[in-house]
Amino acid sequence: MLLTNSFESATLPVMSGSPTLTELFDRLDQALAALDDAVERTAELRREYADAEEEAQRLNSDRARLAEELDKAEARAERLEEVNKEVSRRLVTAMETIRAVLDH
């Protein structure tokens, strides 16, 4: 037995328990909607990944800049410590010289 569906003007064999053409189109619509949702989720995940990648690059750039600044600050601190030691050494020498002059 053949059934003509005016919806699509298609002729399909009809068997008992078989889905109708409308049911098949409904299932196709559902599958396409699910596919569309999956594509949208994938696109959103890719956008989020790109955003995260950009943020990681910014963080790496900031980390590199901060590491460079820290290295400069540590080098300056070392220089200041050396200058401090030299000033302290000179003060001790000056005090010893003054004592020696006052003692004679």
C-alpha positions in Angstrom: 0.0 0.0 0.0 1.3 3.5 -0.9 0.5 6.7 0.9 0.8 10.1 -0.7 1.7 12.9 1.7 0.5 16.2 0.4 3.0 17.9 2.8 5.9 16.9 0.6 4.1 15.2 -2.2 6.1 12.1 -1.6 5.0 8.6 -2.0 6.2 6.2 0.7 5.2 2.7 1.5 3.2 2.5 4.7 3.8 -0.5 7.0 2.1 -1.1 10.3 4.2 0.4 13.1 6.3 2.5 10.6 6.8 6.1 11.3 4.9 8.5 9.1 6.6 11.0 6.9 5.6 13.8 9.4 7.1 11.8 12.2 10.3 11.3 10.2 10.5 15.1 9.5 9.9 15.8 13.2 12.8 13.5 14.1 14.9 15.1 11.4 14.0 18.6 12.8 14.9 17.4 16.3 18.2 16.0 15.1 19.0 19.2 13.2 18.2 21.2 16.3 20.4 19.0 18.4 23.2 19.4 15.9 22.7 23.2 15.8 22.9 23.2 19.6 26.1 21.2 19.5 27.6 23.5 17.0 26.7 26.5 19.0 28.2 24.9 22.2 31.3 24.1 20.3 31.6 27.7 18.9 31.1 29.1 22.5 33.7 26.7 23.8 36.1 27.9 21.1 35.4 31.5 22.0 36.0 30.8 25.6 39.2 29.0 24.8 40.4 31.9 22.7 39.5 34.3 25.5 41.4 32.1 28.0 44.4 31.9 25.6 44.5 35.7 25.3 44.3 36.0 29.1 47.1 33.5 29.5 49.3 35.5 27.0 48.6 38.7 29.0 49.4 36.9 32.2 52.7 35.6 30.7 53.5 39.0 29.5 52.8 40.5 32.9 54.8 37.8 34.6 57.8 38.4 32.3 57.6 42.2 33.0 57.3 41.6 36.7 60.2 39.2 36.7 62.4 41.8 34.9 61.4 44.5 37.4 62.2 42.1 40.3 65.6 41.3 38.8 66.3 45.1 38.5 65.1 45.7 42.1 67.3 42.8 43.4 70.3 44.2 41.6 69.7 47.7 43.0 69.3 46.2 46.5 72.6 44.4 46.1 74.3 47.6 45.0 72.8 49.5 47.9 74.0 46.8 50.3 77.5 47.1 48.9 77.4 50.9 49.2 76.1 50.6 52.7 79.0 48.3 53.7 81.5 50.7 52.1 80.0 53.7 54.0 80.1 51.7 57.2 83.7 50.7 56.6 84.7 54.3 56.0 82.8 55.5 59.1 84.7 52.9 61.2 88.0 54.1 59.7 87.1 57.8 60.4 86.1 57.0 64.0 89.3 55.2 64.6 91.3 58.0 63.1 89.5 60.6 65.3 90.1 58.4 68.4 93.8 58.1 67.5 94.0 61.9 67.1 92.2 62.6 70.4 94.3 60.0 72.3 97.6 61.7 71.3 
